[in-house]
């Protein structure tokens, strides 16, 4: 504007301009605020540089022209307003919409602006000054948030993925007002896009099926593959698509403007959401962000729906029965295997309690397991007998997993396994008995057993063998040590060499030995055979016994020896069968991890052959993430410790890993281990956790719905009182009936104050109420409330105090504590309509770590108890009494927020609320508040400050920063009545500009929740240039302002909305008077 050739315009050269015009132009040039000036009857336009972005492409030819020459499309919207301003009327508008063509396309834009008449001598209006701020992004942001909330609500109730996609497409298309919206998946090469059915507004056809994204050009495809949203305002003008092939592709789908948001999953393009318009369109960044966020939400909801369907399919395909109970033990889900075992249809079971379906089960072992798990929130399992509906007894294995949503029960009929286990136990018992008989027989028959290993030259001998040979009790010897005891004449026939291995037997021989202990010579007989184990290792197994006695003894010993051979062979065969046939993997390995032996189950489970595994390190097959823990477990085995249920993952030939649960014992040189495949159990547990997470989310949404309904109900009642009173007040003013005005004003004020109190209760419940914590003597506070409490509960109720004489001080907001005690007294009074006793008690409590829980940390507390002898609270609703808007009182006698407020106050004060009640006996509510260090804060007993006379002239300047126009105007009006000079700003950045200027400012009054910079950030920035500046924060709800400490610095105070005018006045005068 400063360099424009004005001589060629109707205004003429600048030096000829009138003084008012020069002054206004100087102001505009020095301002960063977008503004323009209309001058003269021709409405000539002058504007500063800050206004250029508003003009867009029209900026070059706008100066010196008439307003409607610059913006002809605004004649109907703006023309009448200009005429009103030229008539002398000052105008202001917020978020007013206009359709502009400033960049070649029609686009909707929003502005907040004001028209101020510029007067010359004689009060003649010479021109109009317009200050404006474009608010298009802010309006779009609010619309976008409202749309996303509506979208979330609509999708939340859907479970079919096709219905989810169709709903989201339709809502987005209608919100943006476009021609077509489509969502679909992309193939693994990120080229072909498939959509089942897209949405259109009827002006273009549907484009379902498979689409080749390469047809839109390499730049478009590259952007999509990189996850960059594709935004094209006009396919004919965009350089990425302005070539024949791309234009043909866009013509084929009747599209000129497009936004496509691609979703990258695991680094690759997996899905996309496109928005088409058949006409060129100027997209905004907000449009692109909305499309991307909608795409993400569609993906998330569809994934959730498909996961839930997958969980359902898994449960139905399981060979194990599954039942899901809610917290009241009602059946909410049951799979096909459970229905098969029970024999009843699903409709006969769903919605009914377990105890109704299986009468008497609450007292059997399974019912006790369910109740214990639900009470302790710990999983459990057991095996036991179960009487089926058809009268047959079965043996069942049951596992339970509790959660906040209910109880998941897995069970299966293991009758066959139980019978097999019993048979196995009997066999093992008989075998142990047989072995004991053999040991006794060996001792009685003087028979010693041995195992001779030719490859190592070692021989293992039994206890009786050692006694017969006079050997020390070592159990294992070198072969040459025993050969040295044999008579030299008999030594030749006592062979242990290859010939005997080839014959697979140790033939019967008789020989003499000289005992190692006393040197006596005695006759011994030996008999045995060669045994080959599964690894091909061969050894001698035999017996040695004394034959010095009669022939009859020799024959008896021979028969016993034959029996021993048969039993040993049977046991060896059984052991071999177990090794071959077991479905569990068995392993013998060295402590260096080298595999010595494996059973055939390795081939079945992992597809590795025995030859591939023998000699290999088993750590080669362990998952890399499990190697460290596996090495640690091998170290424990090497120390002689037994392994029980150690889990790790092993790789099969196909590269897939399976979970194995190991039991292992060490021997002198080897690890002997048995492993069970638990992969299915792991997968089932993970899927169960996903199901439980979905159930927890459903519970959260139910609680939010209950809270929203309660708030709407109470606020509608209160707003009715306010609006009705104001409407009657308006009618009486119009009728000239002024004698009843006070009554309507009082009624509206009362309803508004009740709404404010309800807001404070909601903030207390949500732990967001601004608190003013102090060191409080609870005994003194309760004594001061004595008269108030007595009046509240009435003469029919006896009021009793039991106060600890050495009570600690506590740190809390005393006003909130008084309100909480009064609420509890009112509840107690309502529970004792025929009279009773109300007891208030205080005591010191030290909570230990063992007593602490999720809501109460260990440490010292002051406990304030309020007990009554009233009707009590039923157990089934005791857990709900702190929920917002839950009340047992008749309609109109309670809001249901009293206990919610007290609970929120306790939590926000870092304390806890505990309720105990017995029906017919009464209720005790205990409020735990943390102990405070130091002395009690005495209340300020100074007289309240007197209000200064209205409109008394003052020098102090107050800057008011508030984005809510009504609140800002109210505060400025109060300050003006007090005689203070005021400055104002609508948001944090504009307020900061004022603070960084050289203007005098004595007090900053700012809202906490400002757009741009919040109130505390603004105050910190102000203190950087004005260190002594006083700050008064206003808050209705701001997260940071609710913290009990650390928010306010010296010279800062806070007042909570809604506030009384008198309270605001006193607070401002006090702060300025202190300076």
KOLTORMAR-729956 format. One record per residue (C-alpha): residue in one letter; x, y, z. Coordinates in steps of 0.1 Angstrom, whole numbers, plus 2048, in hexadecimal, padded with zeros to 3 digits. Layout:
KOLTORMAR-729956
aXYZ...
***
This chain:
KOLTORMAR-729956
x800800800x81D818808x82C8157E5x80B8147D1x80682E7B6x7E88407C6x7E985D7ADx7D9846793x7BC83D7ABx79D8517B4x7AE85A7D5x7CA86D7C4x7EE8727D0x7F486B7F6x7FF88E7FDx7DC89A7F3x7CA88280Bx7B6891828x7C588D84Bx7AD872857x7B685C839x7DB86183Fx7D7859864x7C483885Dx7DD82D842x7FA83385Bx7E881E875x7E280285Cx80680284Fx8137FF873x7FC7E287Dx8007BD878x7DB7B887Bx7CA7B1859x7B57D0851x7A77E4834x799807831x77B81181Bx77D836812x76584E802x7458497F0x7558317D7x76081B7F4x78581B7E8x7997FE7F8x7B980380Bx7C97E781Ex7E97DD830x8007C0829x7F07AA843x7D17AA82Ex7E379B80Fx7DD776818x7B777D819x7B878B7F6x7CC76E7E7x7D07727C2x7BC7927C2x7D67A57D6x7E87B47B8x7CA7C87AAx7B77D07CAx7C67F17D7x7B38107CCx7957FE7BFx7717FD7CDx76A7E17E6x7507D07D0x7677D37B2x7807BE7C6x7667A67D5x7487A77BEx73C7857CCx7377967EEx71F7B17E4x7007A07F4x712796814x7287B581Ax7167D1807x6FB7D7821x7147D683Dx72A7F082Dx70C807829x70480384Ex72880C858x72882A841x708834853x71C836873x716813882x733800891x7307DB889x7417BB895x73D797889x74C775893x75375787Cx73D765860x73E74F840x74675C81Dx74B74A7FCx76A7597ECx77C7547CBx79E7607D5x7B37447C6x79F73A7A7x7867247B9x76772B7CEx7707247F3x75E729813x77173F82Cx76874C84Fx77276E85Ex76E78187Ex76D7A6876x7617C8880x7577E886Dx75F80987Ex75482A86Ex770843869x76386686Fx770888864x7678AB870x7438AF879x740889880x73C88285Bx74485D852x76085F839x76983A838x767818849x78480585Ax7817E085Ax7967CA872x7947A586Ax7A2783872x79C76585Dx78E748872x78972E857x7A1716867x791719889x76E71487Cx77A6F6867x78B6E8886x76B6EA89Ax7576DA87Ex7716BF87Ax7706B689Fx74A6B489Fx74B69E880x765686890x7506838AFx73267B89Bx746662886x7536518A5x73064E8B4x72263F894x73E62688Fx74061B8B3x7206078B1x7295F5890x73A5D388Ex7375CB868x7565D9855x7425E0835x7285F4849x74460785Bx75461183Ax73261B82Ax728630848x74A64284Ax74A649824x727657825x72D66E843x74E67B835x73F682813x721694822x7376A8839x74F6B481Ex7346B7803x7476A37E9x73D68D7CCx74C66B7D6x75E65B7F4x76E6397F4x78362380Bx796604803x7B45EE807x7D45EE7F2x7E65D07E5x8095C67F2x81A5D97D5x8085F97DFx7FA5FE7BCx7D75EF7B9x7BB5FE7CEx79B5EA7D5x77B5F87E2x75B5E57E6x7426027E3x7486267E6x7306437EFx72465D7D6x70D67B7D9x6FB66F7B9x70D6867A1x72866D798x726646794x73562E7ADx7586227A6x75B6007B8x7755E57AFx79A5E57AAx7AC60579Fx7CF609792x7DF6267A4x7FB62878Bx7E2637772x7E2658785x80765E77Fx828655790x8286747A7x80566B7B4x80F6477BAx8306507CBx81E6687E3x80464D7ECx81F6337F2x83264B809x81265181Ex810676813x7EC68180Ex7E46887EAx7D36AA7E6x7C96B67C3x7B46D57BFx7B06D179Ax7BE6B3787x7C06C8767x7D66E2777x7EB6CE78Fx80E6C6780x80D6A378Ex7EF69A77Ax7EF6B375Dx7F869A742x7E068772Bx7E266573Cx7DB67375Ex7BF68A752x7AF66D740x7B0659761x79F675774x78567A758x77D65575Ax77365977Ex76167B779x77968C791x78B6AE790x7956B27B5x7A16967CDx7AF68F7EFx7BD66D7F5x7CB662817x7E0643816x7E662E835x80861F83Bx80A600850x82B5F0858x83B608840x825600822x80560F813x7E95F981Fx7C960D81Ax7BC62E80Dx79F645810x79765C7F2x78067A7EFx7766857CBx7656A47BFx7596A879Bx7616CD79Cx7836DE7A4x7856E67C8x79C6F97DFx7A46DF7FAx7B06EB81Cx7CA6DB832x7AD6D484Bx79B6C082Fx7BA6AB829x7C06A584Fx79B69B853x79D682837x7BD672845x7AE670868x78E66185Bx7A3647848x7B663E868x79563A87Bx786624860x7A560E861x7A460C887x77F60488Ax7805EB86Dx79F5DA87Dx78C5D989Ex76D5CA88Ex7815B087Bx7955A789Ax7755A18ADx76858B891x789578892x7875738B7x7645658B2x77054D897x78C5428ADx77553C8CAx75D5288B4x7795138A5x78850A8C7x7874E68D2x7844F48F5x764501904x76252790Bx74853B920x74A560928x73856C947x732591951x73759E974x71559097Ex71E56E971x707571953x71155E933x719578918x72C561900x72F53C8FAx7405288DFx7355098CBx74A4F18E0x7394FD900x7174F98F0x7204D68E5x72B4CB907x70D4DA918x6F34CF8FFx6DE4EF901x6D950A8E5x6EA52C8E9x6C953F8EDx6C152A90Bx6E253491Cx6EB558912x6E057292Bx6DA559947x6F1556965x70853896Ax6F552F98Ax6D452E977x6E251895Cx6F4501973x6E0501994x6F54FA9B3x7165019A1x71E51F9B7x7265069D2x73B4ED9BEx7614F09B7x75B501996x74351B9A3x75B5239C0x7775279A6x762540992x7585549B1x77C5559BFx78A56099Dx77057C999x7765889BDx79C5879BDx7A158F998x7BA573995x7B955797Ax7B6533986x7B250F97Ax7A84ED987x79E4CA97Dx7824B898Cx7624A3988x7434B1977x7214A2975x7144A7951x6EF4AF94Ax6EB48C93Dx6F547D95Ex718472954x73647D968x75248C956x77449A960x7794BE956x7964D6953x78C4FA959x7A151B955x79353D95Ex79F560956x78E57D968x78D5A195Cx77A5C1964x7605B694Ax75A594958x768570957x77555C93Ax77153693Fx78351C92Ax77B4F7931x77E4D5921x7754B1929x79549F933x78447F93Fx799469928x7B947B932x7AF478956x7A8453953x7C944E940x7DC46195Cx7CC44B976x7D642C963x7F943A95Fx7FA442985x7F041E98Dx80A410975x825426984x81B41C9A7x81B3F799Dx83D3FC98Dx84B40D9ACx83D3F19C1x84D3D89A9x86E3EA9ABx86C3EA9D1x8643C59D1x8823C09BAx8993D39D1x88D3BF9EFx89039F9DAx8B43A99D1x8BC3AE9F5x8AB38FA00x8B837A9E3x8DB38A9E5x8D93959C0x8EC3B39B3x8E43C5992x8FB3D897Cx8FD3EC95Bx91E3EA948x92640492Ex9423F7917x947418905x95042A926x95E40D93Ax946415957x92F3FF96Ax91140997Fx9083F199Bx8EB3ED9B3x8EC3F09D9x8EB3CA9DDx9073C59C3x91D3DC9D8x9153C89F7x91B3A79E6x93D3B39D9x9463C69F8x9493E69E4x94640A9F2x92441A9ECx92D42F9CCx91541E9B4x92C422996x94E414990x96840F975x9663EC965x98B3E396Cx9853EB991x96C3CE993x9803B797Cx99D3B9995x9873A89AFx980389999x99536A99Dx9B0368983x9A6345978x982351971x98B373962x98D36693Ex96935B93Dx95C37C94Bx95B38E92Ax94E3B0923x95A3B5900x94D3B78DCx9443928D9x92A3968F4x91D3B68E4x9193A38C3x9063878D5x8F03A08E7x8F438D907x909386925x909361929x90535194Bx92634B95Cx93234397Fx95235298Dx96335A9ADx96B37C9BCx97E3899D9x9693A29EDx9773C59EEx96F3CBA13x97A3ACA26x98D398A0Ax976379A0Dx9723659EDx94F35B9E2x93E34C9C3x92A3639ADx91435E98Fx90E377973x8F337A959x8E9396942x8E43A391Fx8EC3BF908x8D23DC907x8D13F58EAx8BF4168F0x8AE42D8D7x8CF43F8CFx8E141E8C6x8F541E8E6x8FB3FA8F3x9023EF916x9023D092Cx8E63CB945x8E93AF95Dx8EA3A1980x904392997x8FB37C9B4x90D3659CDx90A33F9C6x91E3339E3x8FE3249F2x8EA3079E8x8DF2FE9C5x8BC3069CEx8C53299D5x8D632B9B4x8B63209A2x8A03389B6x8B83549ADx8B734A989x89134D988x89236E999x8AC37A980x895370963x879384972x88F3A2976x89A3A0952x8763A0946x86C3BE95Bx88A3D2951x8833CB92Dx85F3D5931x8683F5942x8823FD927x8683F690Cx84F40C91Cx868428920x8714238FBx84C4258F1x847445905x8664548F3x85944B8D1x8344528D5x8334718EBx8254908DAx83B4A58F1x85E4AC8E5x87949B8F9x89D4A68F9x8BF49B907x8DA4B5904x8FB4BF912x8FF4DE928x9114ED90Ax8EF4EC8F8x8F94D08E0x8DD4B88D9x8E44938E2x8C14848DCx89E48E8D0x87E47A8CDx8694788ADx8514948BAx86B4AD8AEx8654A288Ax83F4A488Fx83F4C789Fx85D4D888Fx8634C386Fx8884BE87Ax89649A876x8AA48A891x8CA48A87Bx8C64B0876x8C44B689Cx8DD49E8ABx8FE4B18B2x8EE4D38ABx8EB4EE8C6x8C74F38D0x8CD5188D4x8CF51A8AEx8A95138AEx8A052A8CBx89054C8C2x8AA5688C5x89557A8DFx89555A8F5x8BA5518F3x8C4564912x8A9555928x8B053391Ax8D5535923x8CC541946x8B652294Ax8D250B93Ex8E851B958x8CE512973x8CD4EE967x8F34EC967x8F14F698Cx8DB4D8992x8B94EB993x89A4DD983x8874F0968x8614F296Ax84B50394Fx86751793Ex85A52591Dx86D52F8FEx86852E8D8x8785158C0x87A51989Ax86D4FE883x8794F5860x85F50D851x86E52A865x85052E87Cx85652F8A2x84151B8BAx83F5208E0x84B5028F5x8474FE91Bx8644E9929x8694D3947x88E4C994Bx8A54B7964x8CA4B6963x8E0497966x90549696Ax90D49E945x8EB4A4935x8CB4B7935x8AC4A1932x88E4B6927x86A4B291Cx8584CE90Ax8334D4903x8274E98E6x8135078F5x81051D8D6x7EA5198D4x7E75228F9x7FC5428F3x7E754D8D5x7C75468E8x7D355B906x7DC5788EFx7BA5778DDx7A95768FFx7BB59590Ax7AE5A78EAx78B59C8F3x78E5A9916x79C5CB909x77D5CF8F3x7665C7910x7785E1926x7745FC90Ax74E5F4909x74C5FA92Ex75D61B92Bx745627910x72761D925x734632942x73965092Bx71664D91Fx70864C942x71C66B94Cx71167E92Dx6ED676933x6EE681957x7006A294Fx6E76AA933x6C96A394Ax6D46B9966x6E16D6950x6C16D693Cx6AD6DB95Dx6C46F7968x6C4708946x69E707946x69E71B966x6B6734958x6A6739936x683738943x68A75395Dx69C769942x67F76592Ax66576F945x67C78C94Fx67C79892Ax656796928x6517A9949x6687C593Cx6547C791Cx6347C8930x6417E2947x63C7CC966x65C7D4979x6517CA99Cx6587A4996x67A7A7985x68E79F9A4x67D77D9A7x686772984x6AA77F987x6AD76C9A8x69F74C998x6B774E97Ax6D5755992x6CB7389A8x6CA72098Ax6EB72D97Cx6FC72999Fx6EE7059A0x6FD6FF97Ex71E70C98Ax71D6F69A9x7156D8992x7336E197Dx7496E299Cx73C6BF9A6x7436B1984x7666C0985x76C6B19A7x76068F99Ax77769197Cx79469E992x7966BE97Ex7886D7997x7A06F29A1x7A96EC9C5x7B87049DFx7CA6EB9F6x7D56F6A18x7E06E6A39x7BF6DEA4Bx7B76D4A6Ex79A6BCA67x78F6BCA8Cx78B6E2A8Cx7786E1A6Bx7606C7A77x75A6DAA98x7536FAA85x7396E7A71x7276DAA90x70A6F3A8Fx7066F0A69x7056CAA6Ax6EC6CAA87x6D56E0A74x6D96CBA54x6D26A9A63x6B66B5A7Bx6AE6ADA9Fx6A3689A99x6C7680A92x6E267FAADx70368FAA2x722680AB2x74768AAAEx764672AB4x783688AADx7A767CAB1x7B8694ACAx7DA692AB9x7CD693A95x7E669CA7Ax7DF6B8A62x7D56B0A3Fx7DA6C2A1Ex7BB6C8A0Ax7A26E39FFx78F6EBA1Fx7706F7A0Cx76E6D79F8x7726C3A19x7566D6A29x7406D0A0Bx7486ABA0Bx7406A6A30x7206B9A2Cx7166A3A0Ex71D684A23x708691A3Fx6EB698A28x6EE675A19x6EE667A3Dx6D067CA46x6BC66EA28x6C564BA32x6B7650A55x69365EA50x689652A72x6A765FA84x6C864FA8Fx6EC657A97x705669A81x729665A8Cx74767AA7Fx76966BA88x78D675A81x7AC661A86x7D065DA79x7D7640A61x7F8633A55x7F261EA35x80C603A30x8175F5A0Ex8045D5A15x7E45E9A1Cx7E86019FFx7D65FA9DEx7D16089BCx7C06289C9x7D362D9E9x7F96309ECx80C628A0Cx811644A25x801659A41x7DD664A3Dx7C2676A51x7A2662A50x780674A54x76365BA59x73E663A56x728647A63x702643A66x6EA629A73x6D362CA55x6C6614A3Bx6E860BA2Bx6F1604A07x6EA5E39F5x70A5D09EBx7005CF9C7x7005F59C3x71C5FD9DCx7365FF9C0x7216179ACx7196329C5x7376489BAx72C647996x720669989x6FA66D98Ax6F464C99Bx6DC6519B8x6C463B9CCx6AF6599D6x68D6619C6x68C6779A7x69369B9B0x6A36949D1x6C768F9C6x6DE6959A9x6F46779AEx71368D9AFx7196909D5x72E6709D9x73D6759B6x74A6989C1x75868B9E2x76966E9D0x7786869B6x78369E9D2x7946819E5x7A76759C6x7B16989BBx7BE69D9DFx7D467D9DBx7BD66C9F4x7A26519F3x77D64B9FAx77262AA0Ax74D620A10x741603A27x71C5FCA2Bx7055E1A38x6E05E1A2Fx6CB5EAA4Ex6E95F3A63x6F8612A53x714620A3Ex73862DA46x74A643A2Dx76F648A33x782665A23x7A8660A23x7BC681A1Ex7E2683A1Dx7F4690A3Cx8026B3A38x8236BFA46x8246E0A5Ax80A6F4A6Cx7E56FBA63x7DF719A4Bx7CA732A5Fx7AE741A4Ax7B2765A40x79E779A59x7A379BA49x7837ADA3Fx77A7ABA1Ax7867C7A05x76C7E29FEx7637E89DAx7718079CBx7588219BEx74C81A99Bx75D82D97Fx77783C996x79484897Fx7B2831982x7D482F971x7D8809971x7D47F6950x7C67D394Fx7CB7BB930x7AE7A292Dx7B5783917x79676D912x78B75B8F3x76675A8FEx75777C8F4x73C77D90Ex75577692Bx76E78F91Dx7547AA91Ax7477A393Dx76A7A794Cx7717C7939x7507D5944x7587CE969x77B7DE965x76C7FC954x753801970x770800989x78181B975x79E806967x7AB80A944x7A97EA92Fx7BA7D9912x7AB7B9903x7B679B8EEx7A377D8E1x7BE7628E2x7E175A8EFx7F67678D1x7E37888CFx7E678D8F4x80C7868F2x80F7A28D8x7FF7BB8F0x8167AF90Cx8357B38F7x82C7D78EEx8377F5903x8137FB910x80E7FE935x7FE7DE944x7FA7DA96Ax7E57BA96Bx7E079D952x7BD78C955x7BE76D93Fx7AA74D939x7BE72D93Ex7B171A920x7BA732904x7BF7288DFx7E272B8D3x7F57318F3x7E3727913x7DF73E930x7FE731943x814732925x80875691Ex810760942x833750940x83A763920x82D783930x84377F94Fx86177C937x85D7A092Dx8497AD94Bx85779A96Ax8417AC983x8217A8970x80379C985x7EE781976x7CA77697Dx7C075596Dx79C74D965x793729961x77371595Bx7866F5953x7AB6F294Bx7C06D4952x7DF6E695Fx7CB6FD975x7BC6E0989x7DD6D5997x7DF6DD9BCx8026EC9BAx81C6F99A2x80570C98Bx80472E99Cx8247429A2x8297619B7x81277D9ACx7F976599Bx7D675D9A6x7B9749998x79374D997x77C73198Dx75F736974x74373E978x74C759991x7377759A1x73E799995x7467A39B9x75F7879BDx77179199Dx7717B59A8x7807AE9CAx79A7979BBx7A57B19A1x7A67CE9BBx7BA7B99D4x7D47AF9BAx7D97D39ADx7D87E19D1x7F57C99DAx80B7D99C0
***
